[in-house]
């Protein structure tokens, strides 16, 4: 009768498994030791090539998405330039024609990409467009038909609306950058 302790059985089992994995099991002689090293190198090559393939697919997808967003990103840049220009002066109704064109293009972009927060940009620009000074405000001010406080209030509202619109545009551009990179 063959008596073995549990520790001897575990030791024998682990050493035979180790020999099989490393390819040095000389008792069976079915696989040479070079086969195991070839398998390990092949597995490493497979893992590496899979990683780089997935990386290239993701990179290509991001590049395509960045290309789709680029015209709208440029549109937002153009809007920022115009808003910065308008921030330096008090806006009259006649000054807002170009802003109206940009606003309609931003609304089109909002329909193309509903998951981007372009609606906030539209809302803030609409709020700005509702606060222009009357075209003949100088004449009305001289004739005292309009109060200076009303003009100052409109001017403050314009400044706040521009600041809010610029912040919303910055948030959208950051979101586009995050998705494209």
C-alpha positions in Angstrom: 0.0 0.0 0.0 1.3 3.4 -1.0 0.9 6.0 1.7 1.5 9.7 0.8 0.9 12.7 2.9 -1.2 15.6 1.5 1.8 17.8 1.3 3.7 15.3 -0.8 0.8 14.9 -3.1 0.5 18.7 -3.5 4.2 19.0 -4.1 4.2 16.2 -6.7 1.2 17.7 -8.5 2.6 21.2 -8.5 6.0 20.1 -9.8 4.5 18.0 -12.6 2.2 21.0 -13.6 5.2 23.3 -13.5 7.2 20.9 -15.7 4.3 20.6 -18.1 3.9 24.4 -18.4 7.6 25.0 -18.8 7.9 22.2 -21.3 10.5 20.2 -19.4 8.4 17.1 -18.8 10.9 14.5 -20.0 8.7 11.6 -19.0 6.1 12.1 -21.7 8.3 13.6 -24.4 5.3 14.9 -26.4 6.2 18.6 -26.6 9.7 20.0 -26.8 10.6 22.9 -24.5 10.9 25.2 -27.5 7.2 24.8 -28.3 6.3 26.4 -25.0 8.5 29.4 -25.5 7.2 29.8 -29.1 3.6 29.8 -27.7 4.5 32.4 -25.1 6.1 34.6 -27.7 3.2 34.1 -30.1 0.7 35.0 -27.4 2.6 38.2 -26.5 2.7 39.1 -30.2 -1.0 38.5 -30.5 -1.8 40.6 -27.4 0.4 43.4 -28.7 -1.0 43.4 -32.2 -4.6 43.3 -30.8 -3.8 46.3 -28.5 -2.4 48.4 -31.3 -5.3 47.4 -33.6 -7.8 48.6 -31.1 -5.8 51.7 -30.5 -5.7 52.5 -34.2 -9.5 51.9 -34.5 -10.2 54.3 -31.6 -7.8 56.9 -33.0 -9.5 56.6 -36.5 -12.9 57.0 -34.9 -11.9 60.1 -32.9 -10.3 61.6 -36.1 -13.6 61.1 -38.0 -15.6 62.6 -35.2 -13.2 65.6 -34.9 -13.6 66.1 -38.7 -17.4 66.1 -38.3 -17.2 68.6 -35.5 -14.7 71.0 -37.1 -17.1 73.2 -39.1 -19.2 73.8 -36.0 -16.1 74.4 -33.9 -15.1 77.1 -36.4 -18.6 78.5 -36.4 -18.4 78.9 -32.6 -14.9 80.5 -33.0 -16.4 83.0 -35.5 -19.3 83.7 -33.0 -16.8 84.4 -30.2 -14.9 86.9 -32.4 -18.2 88.7 -33.2 -19.4 88.7 -29.6 -16.0 90.1 -28.4 -16.3 92.8 -31.0 -19.9 93.6 -29.9 -18.9 93.6 -26.2 -16.7 96.6 -26.9 -19.7 98.7 -28.1 -23.3 99.1 -27.3 -25.2 97.1 -29.8 -27.9 98.6 -32.0 -30.5 96.6 -33.9 -28.5 97.2 -37.1 -25.4 95.7 -35.6 -27.1 92.3 -35.0 -27.6 91.2 -38.6 -24.4 89.2 -38.7 -25.2 87.7 -35.3 -28.6 86.6 -36.6 -26.8 84.7 -39.5 -24.5 83.0 -37.1 -27.4 82.1 -34.8 -29.3 80.4 -37.5 -26.1 78.3 -38.4 -25.7 77.4 -34.7 -29.4 76.3 -34.7 -28.6 74.0 -37.6 -25.7 72.6 -35.8 -27.9 72.0 -32.8 -30.2 69.9 -35.0 -27.2 67.9 -36.4 -25.7 67.2 -32.9 -28.5 67.3 -30.3 -26.2 65.7 -27.7 -24.0 68.8 -27.7 -25.2 71.7 -25.4 -25.7 74.1 -28.3 -29.1 75.0 -27.0 -27.6 77.0 -24.2 -25.5 79.0 -26.7 -28.7 79.7 -28.7 -30.6 80.8 -25.6 -27.9 83.2 -24.5 -27.5 84.7 -27.9 -31.3 85.1 -28.1 -31.2 86.9 -24.8 -28.5 89.2 -26.1 -30.5 89.9 -29.3 -33.4 91.0 -27.2 -31.5 93.8 -25.4 -30.2 96.1 -28.2 -30.4 99.8 -27.8 -32.9 101.6 -30.0 -31.2 102.9 -33.2 -32.2 106.4 -32.4 -31.3 106.3 -28.7 -29.1 109.3 -28.9 -31.9 111.5 -30.2 -34.4 110.0 -27.6 -31.8 110.7 -24.9 -31.3 114.3 -26.0 -35.1 114.8 -26.1 -35.4 113.1 -22.7 -37.9 110.6 -24.0 -35.8 107.8 -22.7 -34.2 107.6 -19.3 -30.5 107.1 -18.9 -31.1 104.4 -16.3 -33.0 102.4 -18.9 -30.1 102.6 -21.3 -27.6 101.6 -18.6 -29.9 98.7 -17.7 -30.0 97.5 -21.3 -26.2 97.9 -21.5 -25.7 95.8 -18.4 -28.1 93.1 -19.7 -26.1 93.1 -23.0 -22.8 92.6 -21.0 -24.3 89.8 -18.9 -25.8 88.0 -22.0 -22.4 88.2 -23.8 -20.6 86.8 -20.8 -23.1 84.0 -20.6 -23.0 83.2 -24.3 -19.1 83.2 -24.2 -19.2 80.8 -21.3 -21.7 78.5 -23.0 -19.6 78.5 -26.2 -16.5 77.7 -24.2 -18.4 74.7 -22.6 -19.4 73.4 -26.0 -15.9 73.7 -27.4 -14.5 71.9 -24.4 -17.0 69.1 -25.0 -16.0 68.9 -28.6 -12.3 68.8 -27.6 -13.1 66.1 -25.1 -14.9 63.9 -27.6 -12.3 64.5 -30.4 -9.2 63.8 -28.2 
